[in-house]
Amino acid sequence: MAASMLVLDPAARPSNAPVQALRALDGLAGKTVGFIDNAKLNFNHLVDDLGELLVGKYGVAQVLKHRKTGQVPVGEAVLQDFAARCDAVITGSGD
């Protein structure tokens, strides 16, 4: 039996905005995983370690990274690029 995962989107949106359907991955092998680093202390180290683990243990084909600048939101071009190239994107922070 395949495991399922509920993904919650914390982004605020108008109440009449459509909610996009999320698709489950059938595994990580051969996939591209992106990381958006919010520039908090140590998240870049975590991303490097997770990227190595994803490639070495789970067969991820490619890891993409983008480090944003502090409190400035990620640019639309970066979001569109990651949406087009990544099968999964992880955002996060460290400390």
N, C-alpha and C positions, 0 to 999 in steps of 0.2 A: 504494500500500500504506500502510495506517495504521501509524503508529509505536506501539510499546507501551512501557510504563514499568513497572518493578517498584518498588513502594512497600513499604518496610520499616517496620514499626511497632515502635519501641523500647520500648513500654510493657510492663512486667512484668505477667504474668497467671498465675494458677494453671495448671498443666499440663493440667487437665481443662476449662478454659474454652474455649468455641467461638471460633474465629477468624472474624471477619466478612469476607465477600467484598468486595473493593474493585472499583468499577466505573471504567472508563476514561472520560474525557470525550471527546466527539466534536469538541472545539474549545473555545475560550474565548468566542467571540462570544455575547453575550446571557446569559452566566453571571454568577453572584455568587461573588466570591472573598473569603474572610475571612482576616484576619491576626490572630494572637494574639501580641502583643508582650510579651516577658518583662521589659521595663523595663531592659534593658541599654543602656548608653550608645550612642547613635546608631542603634539599630534603628528608632526611630520615623521618622527621616529616610529610612532605606532603604525602609520601608513606604510612606511618602508618594510617593517616586520610583517604586517598583514599581507602586503603585496607578495613578498617572498613565500609566505606560507600558502597563499592562494595558488601561486604558480607551481610550487614544489609538491604540495600535498593534494591539491584539488584539480590540477591541470588547467588552470586559467591560462588562456593564450596571451593576454595582454592586460597590463595594469596602466591606467592613465591617471595622472595626478594634476590637480590645479590648486595652487595656493592663493587664496584671495587675500585682500588687504584689510585687516582689522574688521571694523564695523561696516565697511562698504559691501553692499550686496554683490553677489556674483553677477557678472554681466550677462545680458541676454545671449550674446554670441557664444559664450562659454556653455551656457545651459543648452542651447541648440546643438552645439558640437557634441557635448556629452550625450544628449538624447539620441543623436544620430549614430554615434559610434559605440556606445556602451550598452551592455545587456543588463547591468545593474550599476547603481551609483550609490556610494555611501558618503554621507556628510557627517562631520563630527567635530569634536574639539578635544583638546587635551588639557592638562594642567598638572 
